[in-house]
Amino acid sequence: MGAYLLEWLSLFFRWFHVIAGVAWIGASFYFVWLDLSLRKPPQWKTDKGISGDLWAVHGGGFYEIAKYKLEPEEMPKTLHWFKWEAYTTWLTGAAMMSIVYYANATAYLIDPSKVPFTSIGAIATSLLFLFGSYFIYEVIVRSHLGKNAFIFSTLIFILLVIASWGSYQLFSDRASFIHIGAILGTVMVGNVFFGIMPAQRALVDCVRRGEKPGKEVAELALQAKNRSLMNNYFTLPLIFTMISNHYPMMYAHEKGWLVLVFVGIITATARHYFNQKHLGHKKTTLLVIPAVLTVLLIIWMRPEPIEPAPAMPATASVAPTTTDNTPTATSTTTDSSTDTVANANTSSNSNATNSANNSISNDAATAEAVPVSASADDAMMDVVHTRCSTCHAVQPTQQGFAAPPAGIILQTPEDLKIHKAKIVTAVQTGYMPLGNITQLTDAERQQLVHMRHHFNL
């Protein structure tokens, strides 16, 4: 029942997180587009203190938009603020982090082959990693270094590269991607809370008092604009980390931290193209760069081809089918909506990744096995039932799973045919089973990788 209720909490906060994120990102993208698209107004508007205007048509009507250099002639009766979209997105994201990664740290957060954390130690390290990274960012942005766009951007890029590498040294591969996304999200909401909102409040207070905004208020307003633009560049990499859990080939790569850096460069460059386009500068080369980098990334990440395995004999040697020694997961929750065939890398997964890649070319007889008289199909299905179906069943028997991860059911040969591509990828890279909680052996892993030949897939 506990796992079932946590599934509902996960669903609720994930849904809420996406809704709030859409509202925040939509507003952010719109205002950056608006600010960059403003053009010099006619003189009569300039005389009123308007620095730029824009005409648009949408939903069957015309809109006239004007931006004041600082303050309007008088305070409007109704003034719309944009802040709760950001706060709600971060709060629901923090709730998701707690439900998925902190409540089940041993399965999703910790990789003992990297650092043998206790659950409390891993959670404390995670929080220190997140808020420590944000603190460094805030120090940089508030210093004189933050006034130079090139130096500031370079330092932030270096900080994120170090954070990406560091997260892969501390946490499971899957959690590493999420931590970088959490850092970006924390920086973005920090920009709103500690930078943009104070500047806007100072400006509004001046207008309400009937005072002319001074130099200090003008500088705060400029810093707020720069922070808003920084959020604009962070948005696409952040969205990628949010959806990356659907694609373990990204975070399970042996150089996953470098994959994340490449994706950050690609998405930020693409975002820069559109920002320049809004200014009226059509720099096509800015689209060529991310396109070329994407192709290079695809080529670099390609998996090794699978060589056909010799036909299995009628009598196969498979691991014992009893489940007496199969450990029971201590987890009480699962992130089924983002998994593919029990994704997530914990320590056993990382070890399995190395051993799986090596074992593909090794003789399966090197692993301990017990002779069982069975057909090739029966032997294969025996492995699936013992090592996979405990989670991937209509009604999972593995503790902590209220539903099959990602809705993938593996109980019949027909199920294997439907999900063959995902199974081979998951097993070959070693991120399945989750934490290797069912102790899938190298020999069995080899059998599953070559199952397409056994079942004529």
Backbone torsions as a table, in degrees:
resi	resn	phi	psi	omega
1	MET	NA	-35.5	179.6
2	GLY	-61.2	-44.7	178.8
3	ALA	-64.0	-37.0	180.0
4	TYR	-64.4	-44.6	179.9
5	LEU	-67.0	-38.4	177.5
6	LEU	-65.3	-32.2	175.1
7	GLU	-61.3	-41.8	179.1
8	TRP	-66.7	-41.6	177.4
9	LEU	-62.1	-43.1	178.4
10	SER	-60.6	-44.8	179.3
11	LEU	-61.7	-46.8	-177.2
12	PHE	-61.3	-52.2	-176.1
13	PHE	-69.7	-31.8	176.7
14	ARG	-65.9	-45.5	179.2
15	TRP	-61.8	-47.4	179.2
16	PHE	-61.7	-40.9	-179.4
17	HIS	-61.8	-44.2	179.9
18	VAL	-66.2	-43.5	-180.0
19	ILE	-61.2	-48.5	179.9
20	ALA	-64.5	-39.3	179.6
21	GLY	-63.5	-39.8	177.6
22	VAL	-61.3	-43.3	179.9
23	ALA	-64.4	-43.1	-178.6
24	TRP	-67.8	-50.3	-178.3
25	ILE	-63.7	-40.0	178.5
26	GLY	-60.3	-46.2	179.3
27	ALA	-65.2	-41.6	-179.6
28	SER	-62.5	-49.3	179.5
29	PHE	-62.0	-40.5	-177.9
30	TYR	-63.6	-47.2	-175.4
31	PHE	-71.5	-32.1	174.6
32	VAL	-67.0	-43.8	176.0
33	TRP	-59.3	-44.8	-178.5
34	LEU	-62.0	-47.0	-177.1
35	ASP	-63.8	-40.5	-178.9
36	LEU	-77.8	-19.1	-177.1
37	SER	-93.7	-7.6	179.4
38	LEU	-63.3	141.8	179.3
39	ARG	-122.1	164.8	-178.1
40	LYS	-60.2	127.0	-177.0
41	PRO	-82.9	168.4	174.6
42	PRO	-64.9	162.6	-173.0
43	GLN	-58.8	-38.0	-177.1
44	TRP	-65.4	-27.9	175.3
45	LYS	-77.8	-37.6	178.0
46	THR	-60.6	-38.7	179.5
47	ASP	-63.7	-22.8	178.7
48	LYS	-90.0	1.7	178.4
49	GLY	93.0	10.8	179.0
50	ILE	-83.4	127.7	-177.3
51	SER	-94.4	-19.6	-179.6
52	GLY	-165.6	151.1	177.2
53	ASP	-139.8	169.7	-176.0
54	LEU	-158.8	140.7	174.0
55	TRP	-111.3	140.8	179.5
56	ALA	-144.5	156.9	174.8
57	VAL	-125.6	132.7	-177.5
58	HIS	-161.3	139.5	176.0
59	GLY	60.0	31.2	177.0
60	GLY	82.2	16.8	-179.7
61	GLY	-145.5	160.3	177.5
62	PHE	-96.2	143.0	178.2
63	TYR	-124.6	134.4	173.7
64	GLU	-113.9	119.5	-175.0
65	ILE	-119.1	134.5	-179.9
66	ALA	-133.0	142.8	177.6
67	LYS	-117.6	129.4	177.3
68	TYR	-82.3	148.6	179.4
69	LYS	-60.0	-44.3	173.6
70	LEU	-139.0	-74.5	-173.5
71	GLU	-117.7	149.9	174.1
72	PRO	-78.7	174.4	-179.5
73	GLU	-64.3	-35.2	177.5
74	GLU	-149.4	156.1	-178.5
75	MET	-68.8	125.8	178.1
76	PRO	-67.4	152.8	-179.7
77	LYS	-67.6	-37.5	179.8
78	THR	-118.8	122.0	-178.9
79	LEU	-126.8	121.9	-177.3
80	HIS	-90.9	131.4	177.0
81	TRP	-109.5	153.6	178.6
82	PHE	-126.8	98.1	-179.3
83	LYS	-144.4	-38.6	-174.5
84	TRP	-69.0	-22.9	173.9
85	GLU	-60.1	-43.2	-179.8
86	ALA	-69.4	-47.3	-177.2
87	TYR	-62.9	-42.8	-178.7
88	THR	-66.3	-38.9	178.2
89	THR	-61.0	-44.9	-178.5
90	TRP	-68.5	-42.6	-178.6
91	LEU	-63.6	-42.9	178.5
92	THR	-70.2	-32.5	175.1
93	GLY	-65.7	-40.2	176.9
94	ALA	-64.0	-37.8	177.0
95	ALA	-63.8	-42.2	177.7
96	MET	-62.5	-42.4	178.9
97	MET	-59.7	-41.4	-179.1
98	SER	-69.0	-44.2	-176.7
99	ILE	-68.2	-43.2	-173.9
100	VAL	-87.1	-51.0	-171.1
101	TYR	-94.8	-35.7	-177.7
102	TYR	-85.8	-39.2	179.5
103	ALA	-69.4	-20.5	-179.8
104	ASN	-134.1	52.7	-173.1
105	ALA	-60.3	-36.7	-177.2
106	THR	-64.3	-28.6	-178.3
107	ALA	-92.2	-39.0	-170.4
108	TYR	-110.1	-24.4	-173.4
109	LEU	-104.0	-38.0	-171.4
110	ILE	-95.5	139.6	170.1
111	ASP	-128.8	96.2	-175.6
112	PRO	-58.2	-22.5	178.0
113	SER	-70.7	-16.4	175.9
114	LYS	-97.6	-64.1	176.0
115	VAL	-138.5	121.1	-178.6
116	PRO	-77.5	65.4	-180.0
117	PHE	-66.1	152.7	159.3
118	THR	-83.4	167.4	-179.9
119	SER	-59.7	-45.5	-179.6
120	ILE	-64.5	-41.4	179.3
121	GLY	-63.0	-41.1	-179.8
122	ALA	-66.1	-42.4	-179.8
123	ILE	-65.4	-43.4	178.9
124	ALA	-62.6	-41.9	178.3
125	THR	-64.2	-40.0	178.7
126	SER	-60.9	-47.6	-179.8
127	LEU	-64.1	-41.5	178.2
128	LEU	-64.1	-39.9	179.5
129	PHE	-62.8	-45.2	-177.8
130	LEU	-67.2	-54.3	-174.7
131	PHE	-77.0	-26.5	174.0
132	GLY	-65.0	-41.9	178.0
133	SER	-63.3	-41.8	179.0
134	TYR	-65.0	-39.4	179.9
135	PHE	-60.7	-43.4	178.7
136	ILE	-62.0	-42.8	178.0
137	TYR	-59.1	-45.7	-176.6
138	GLU	-65.3	-36.6	177.1
139	VAL	-62.6	-43.7	-179.2
140	ILE	-65.6	-46.5	-174.6
141	VAL	-68.3	-26.8	-179.9
142	ARG	-89.1	-12.1	179.9
143	SER	-84.0	177.1	177.9
144	HIS	-65.9	-20.2	178.1
145	LEU	-65.6	-27.6	-179.5
146	GLY	-73.2	-9.2	-179.5
147	LYS	-86.2	-16.3	178.5
148	ASN	-102.0	114.0	-173.1
149	ALA	-59.6	-43.1	-176.9
150	PHE	-68.1	-48.2	-179.5
151	ILE	-63.1	-43.4	-179.5
152	PHE	-61.7	-47.7	-179.1
153	SER	-62.4	-40.0	179.8
154	THR	-64.2	-44.6	-179.9
155	LEU	-64.4	-40.4	179.4
156	ILE	-66.0	-39.2	177.8
157	PHE	-62.8	-45.2	178.7
158	ILE	-61.8	-41.8	178.7
159	LEU	-59.6	-42.8	-178.9
160	LEU	-71.0	-34.4	176.2
161	VAL	-63.8	-45.8	178.8
162	ILE	-62.9	-41.7	179.4
163	ALA	-64.2	-40.2	179.2
164	SER	-63.1	-46.8	178.5
165	TRP	-64.3	-44.3	-178.0
166	GLY	-63.6	-38.6	-179.7
167	SER	-63.4	-33.4	179.3
168	TYR	-75.0	-18.2	175.8
169	GLN	-83.8	-21.1	-173.2
170	LEU	-104.4	-40.8	-169.4
171	PHE	-118.6	170.9	175.4
172	SER	-60.9	156.9	-174.7
173	ASP	-57.8	-45.0	-178.9
174	ARG	-63.3	-43.4	179.7
175	ALA	-66.2	-27.9	-179.8
176	SER	-62.2	-45.5	178.2
177	PHE	-61.0	-44.6	-178.4
178	ILE	-63.5	-35.5	179.9
179	HIS	-65.2	-38.1	177.4
180	ILE	-66.8	-40.7	175.2
181	GLY	-61.7	-39.2	179.6
182	ALA	-67.1	-36.7	176.7
183	ILE	-63.3	-47.6	179.4
184	LEU	-60.2	-44.0	179.9
185	GLY	-64.4	-39.0	179.1
186	THR	-67.6	-41.2	176.7
187	VAL	-61.6	-42.9	-178.0
188	MET	-65.3	-45.1	179.8
189	VAL	-72.1	-30.1	174.3
190	GLY	-64.8	-38.1	175.8
191	ASN	-59.3	-39.5	179.4
192	VAL	-70.1	-49.8	-172.3
193	PHE	-73.0	-43.8	-174.1
194	PHE	-97.9	-12.8	-177.3
195	GLY	-120.2	-57.6	-173.7
196	ILE	-71.3	-48.9	-176.6
197	MET	-65.3	-44.0	177.3
198	PRO	-59.6	-38.9	178.9
199	ALA	-64.9	-41.8	-179.8
200	GLN	-68.3	-37.9	178.5
201	ARG	-65.3	-39.9	179.0
202	ALA	-63.4	-41.5	179.5
203	LEU	-66.2	-45.1	-179.7
204	VAL	-64.3	-40.0	179.5
205	ASP	-61.7	-39.1	178.5
206	CYS	-62.3	-44.5	-179.3
207	VAL	-65.1	-40.7	-179.9
208	ARG	-64.6	-34.0	178.9
209	ARG	-82.4	-5.0	-179.0
210	GLY	75.3	21.5	-178.4
211	GLU	-98.1	154.6	175.1
212	LYS	-82.3	123.9	179.2
213	PRO	-56.9	128.7	-178.8
214	GLY	-84.5	-171.8	-177.3
215	LYS	-63.0	-39.5	-178.6
216	GLU	-63.2	-43.0	178.9
217	VAL	-66.4	-39.3	179.1
218	ALA	-63.2	-39.4	178.5
219	GLU	-67.1	-39.8	177.2
220	LEU	-62.5	-39.9	179.4
221	ALA	-64.1	-40.0	178.7
222	LEU	-66.3	-41.5	177.6
223	GLN	-63.2	-37.8	178.4
224	ALA	-63.3	-41.3	178.5
225	LYS	-63.2	-41.5	179.8
226	ASN	-66.3	-38.6	177.8
227	ARG	-66.1	-38.8	178.1
228	SER	-63.3	-40.2	178.5
229	LEU	-67.2	-37.2	177.0
230	MET	-62.4	-42.0	176.4
231	ASN	-58.9	-36.6	-180.0
232	ASN	-61.6	-39.9	-180.0
233	TYR	-75.6	-27.6	-179.7
234	PHE	-77.5	-20.5	-169.7
235	THR	-60.8	-49.4	-176.3
236	LEU	-65.6	-44.8	174.5
237	PRO	-59.7	-37.1	179.2
238	LEU	-63.7	-44.9	179.2
239	ILE	-61.7	-37.6	178.7
240	PHE	-61.3	-44.3	179.5
241	THR	-63.9	-29.8	179.5
242	MET	-68.2	-37.4	-177.3
243	ILE	-95.3	-7.1	-174.1
244	SER	-63.0	-26.5	-179.1
245	ASN	-65.0	-14.5	174.6
246	HIS	-78.9	-12.4	-174.0
247	TYR	-131.4	79.5	-178.4
248	PRO	-58.5	-19.9	177.8
249	MET	-59.9	-22.1	179.7
250	MET	-81.2	-59.6	-174.8
251	TYR	-78.3	-20.0	-179.3
252	ALA	-86.3	-3.2	177.8
253	HIS	-63.9	144.8	-176.7
254	GLU	-62.3	-21.6	175.3
255	LYS	-116.4	45.9	-176.0
256	GLY	-57.4	-35.7	-179.7
257	TRP	-63.9	-35.3	179.0
258	LEU	-74.2	-33.9	174.5
259	VAL	-58.5	-43.3	-179.3
260	LEU	-64.4	-38.4	177.7
261	VAL	-63.4	-44.8	178.8
262	PHE	-59.5	-45.8	-179.2
263	VAL	-62.6	-38.5	177.8
264	GLY	-61.1	-43.4	178.9
265	ILE	-64.9	-44.2	-178.3
266	ILE	-61.3	-49.9	-175.7
267	THR	-70.7	-38.6	179.6
268	ALA	-67.2	-38.0	178.0
269	THR	-65.8	-41.6	177.1
270	ALA	-62.7	-40.3	177.9
271	ARG	-64.0	-37.5	-179.7
272	HIS	-64.6	-36.1	177.9
273	TYR	-58.6	-47.6	-177.7
274	PHE	-68.4	-35.4	176.9
275	ASN	-64.4	-40.4	177.0
276	GLN	-66.9	-36.8	178.7
277	LYS	-63.3	-38.5	178.0
278	HIS	-63.0	-30.3	178.7
279	LEU	-79.5	-7.7	-178.7
280	GLY	97.3	7.9	-179.9
281	HIS	-106.0	105.0	-179.0
282	LYS	-91.8	92.9	-179.3
283	LYS	-101.8	90.4	-175.7
284	THR	-61.3	-29.8	-179.1
285	THR	-59.9	-26.1	179.1
286	LEU	-69.3	-17.8	173.5
287	LEU	-90.2	-28.5	179.5
288	VAL	-66.2	-40.3	-177.9
289	ILE	-58.9	-54.7	179.0
290	PRO	-64.4	-31.3	178.9
291	ALA	-65.3	-46.2	179.4
292	VAL	-65.0	-43.5	179.7
293	LEU	-63.1	-36.1	178.2
294	THR	-64.3	-44.3	178.6
295	VAL	-62.7	-44.4	179.3
296	LEU	-62.8	-38.7	179.1
297	LEU	-64.9	-41.8	178.9
298	ILE	-62.3	-43.3	-179.9
299	ILE	-65.7	-44.8	-177.8
300	TRP	-64.9	-35.9	-175.6
301	MET	-85.7	-4.9	-173.8
302	ARG	-58.5	137.5	-180.0
303	PRO	-76.3	160.2	176.8
304	GLU	-68.6	140.7	179.4
305	PRO	-64.5	148.1	179.6
306	ILE	-92.1	120.5	178.2
307	GLU	-79.4	140.2	178.1
308	PRO	-57.9	136.0	178.7
309	ALA	-90.6	150.8	176.4
310	PRO	-63.0	151.2	-178.4
311	ALA	-58.6	140.6	179.5
312	MET	-74.0	140.9	176.7
313	PRO	-69.7	164.1	180.0
314	ALA	-60.8	-33.9	177.0
315	THR	-104.2	116.8	-174.4
316	ALA	-108.4	150.6	174.4
317	SER	-101.1	117.9	-179.5
318	VAL	-129.9	165.0	-179.7
319	ALA	-68.4	158.2	179.1
320	PRO	-52.6	142.4	-176.4
321	THR	-92.9	-8.1	179.9
322	THR	-71.6	151.9	-178.3
323	THR	-109.3	18.4	-178.4
324	ASP	-61.1	-36.8	-175.8
325	ASN	-95.9	2.5	179.6
326	THR	-75.4	119.4	-175.9
327	PRO	-68.1	153.3	176.3
328	THR	-98.4	129.2	-178.5
329	ALA	-64.2	142.1	177.9
330	THR	-90.9	0.2	-178.1
331	SER	-72.3	152.2	178.4
332	THR	-119.3	8.3	179.3
333	THR	-150.3	162.3	177.8
334	THR	-145.4	148.8	178.8
335	ASP	-102.9	65.7	-170.2
336	SER	-64.1	-28.1	-174.0
337	SER	-72.7	-15.2	-178.5
338	THR	-117.2	5.6	-176.9
339	ASP	-94.8	154.6	166.7
340	THR	-125.1	118.8	-179.6
341	VAL	42.6	66.9	177.5
342	ALA	50.9	64.5	179.4
343	ASN	-78.2	-167.1	-177.5
344	ALA	88.4	132.1	-177.8
345	ASN	-107.0	114.4	167.4
346	THR	-106.9	-169.8	-173.1
347	SER	-58.3	-45.4	-177.9
348	SER	-62.9	-33.5	178.5
349	ASN	-65.3	-42.3	-179.7
350	SER	-63.4	-42.5	176.3
351	ASN	-63.5	-40.0	-178.5
352	ALA	-65.8	-32.1	179.9
353	THR	-59.6	-47.3	-179.5
354	ASN	-67.2	-46.4	-176.9
355	SER	-68.4	-33.6	-179.2
356	ALA	-65.9	-43.9	-178.7
357	ASN	-64.2	-35.1	179.2
358	ASN	-76.5	-36.5	-173.3
359	SER	-72.8	-17.6	-178.8
360	ILE	-59.5	-33.7	-177.9
361	SER	-99.0	1.1	-179.2
362	ASN	-94.5	163.6	177.7
363	ASP	-76.7	128.3	-178.3
364	ALA	-61.1	-18.2	-176.8
365	ALA	-70.7	-11.8	-179.3
366	THR	-70.9	-23.0	177.9
367	ALA	-86.2	150.2	179.2
368	GLU	-64.5	134.5	-179.8
369	ALA	-148.1	157.7	178.7
370	VAL	-116.9	124.7	-179.4
371	PRO	-59.0	129.0	177.2
372	VAL	-131.8	129.0	179.3
373	SER	-78.5	110.1	-177.9
374	ALA	-162.9	157.0	175.8
375	SER	-72.7	166.3	180.0
376	ALA	-59.3	-42.4	-179.9
377	ASP	-64.5	-42.8	179.9
378	ASP	-64.1	-39.7	179.9
379	ALA	-63.3	-42.5	179.2
380	MET	-64.6	-46.1	-178.9
381	MET	-67.1	-28.7	177.1
382	ASP	-64.0	-41.6	176.8
383	VAL	-62.9	-45.4	-178.7
384	VAL	-61.9	-46.0	-178.4
385	HIS	-64.7	-37.0	-176.3
386	THR	-78.7	-40.0	-171.6
387	ARG	-103.7	-19.9	-173.5
388	CYS	-117.9	-41.4	-170.8
389	SER	-73.3	-10.8	176.7
390	THR	-62.8	-30.4	175.9
391	CYS	-102.6	-44.6	-174.8
392	HIS	-90.2	66.7	178.1
393	ALA	-134.6	163.7	178.1
394	VAL	-57.0	-40.7	175.0
395	GLN	-127.1	93.3	-176.9
396	PRO	-57.3	141.9	176.5
397	THR	-98.6	-11.7	-180.0
398	GLN	-73.0	129.1	-178.6
399	GLN	-59.5	137.3	177.8
400	GLY	95.7	-5.8	-179.3
401	PHE	-113.4	112.3	178.3
402	ALA	-88.4	-17.7	-179.7
403	ALA	-151.6	157.4	179.0
404	PRO	-63.2	132.0	179.8
405	PRO	-53.7	130.3	179.4
406	ALA	60.8	12.9	179.8
407	GLY	72.9	14.7	-177.5
408	ILE	-90.3	122.2	179.8
409	ILE	-109.2	129.3	-180.0
410	LEU	-127.0	87.2	-178.5
411	GLN	-131.0	-15.2	-178.8
412	THR	-135.5	161.3	175.1
413	PRO	-56.3	-33.0	178.1
414	GLU	-64.4	-37.0	177.1
415	ASP	-63.0	-39.8	-179.9
416	LEU	-64.3	-38.9	179.5
417	LYS	-64.3	-39.4	-178.7
418	ILE	-65.4	-40.8	-173.7
419	HIS	-109.1	22.5	-172.6
420	LYS	-56.6	-43.4	-176.6
421	ALA	-63.7	-43.8	-179.9
422	LYS	-67.1	-38.6	-178.9
423	ILE	-63.9	-49.1	-178.0
424	VAL	-61.0	-44.8	179.6
425	THR	-63.4	-44.7	-178.1
426	ALA	-63.7	-42.9	-177.1
427	VAL	-75.1	-40.7	-176.9
428	GLN	-64.8	-39.9	-179.4
429	THR	-81.2	-16.2	173.7
430	GLY	91.7	5.4	-179.1
431	TYR	-90.7	6.6	173.0
432	MET	-126.3	138.7	-0.9
433	PRO	-72.7	163.4	178.4
434	LEU	-57.8	114.0	-179.0
435	GLY	64.2	11.0	-174.1
436	ASN	48.1	44.0	-176.0
437	ILE	-67.6	-18.0	177.7
438	THR	-100.7	6.5	174.9
439	GLN	56.4	55.7	174.5
440	LEU	-67.1	123.6	-177.0
441	THR	-83.2	166.7	177.9
442	ASP	-61.8	-39.1	-179.7
443	ALA	-64.7	-43.1	179.0
444	GLU	-67.5	-36.6	177.9
445	ARG	-62.1	-40.5	178.5
446	GLN	-64.3	-39.7	178.0
447	GLN	-60.1	-43.8	-177.9
448	LEU	-68.8	-37.9	178.9
449	VAL	-62.0	-36.4	-178.2
450	HIS	-97.7	17.3	-175.5
451	MET	-64.9	-25.3	-179.0
452	ARG	-61.3	-28.6	179.0
453	HIS	-79.7	-34.5	-179.8
454	HIS	-69.2	-39.3	-176.6
455	PHE	-100.6	10.0	-178.3
456	ASN	55.1	44.6	179.0
457	LEU	-84.2	NA	NA
